[in-house]
């Protein structure tokens, strides 16, 4: 096997829950292969560098193996290796999201807090 469809590989590597979601992400431009926008039918080969944006953050990975079948998480992690730069960016983004979400431990902000946030952001 020399190549696999991008949507199949992303699904098999567990970046997306369904193949349909993987295909939609490709169509929306959330997947890049070797610096170019990847369509769902683009062939992914060993050695390709993919940038994938999903709910878990922005991943930058190198393809190590090919699979058309979805397996366990341990098998899926063997299909790719995350680059150091990509890992740092993803972890930094996760920290920022965690810091933003942690400011309201008791649910959504009150009307007063929301107005204070809007003033702080300069929208008023």
Beta strands, then each sheet from edge to edge (+ up, - down):
strand 1: 4-5
strand 2: 31-33
strand 3: 36-37
strand 4: 43-44
strand 5: 49-54
strand 6: 57-63
strand 7: 80-82
sheet 1: 1+ 4-
sheet 2: 3+ 2- 5+ 6- 7+
end
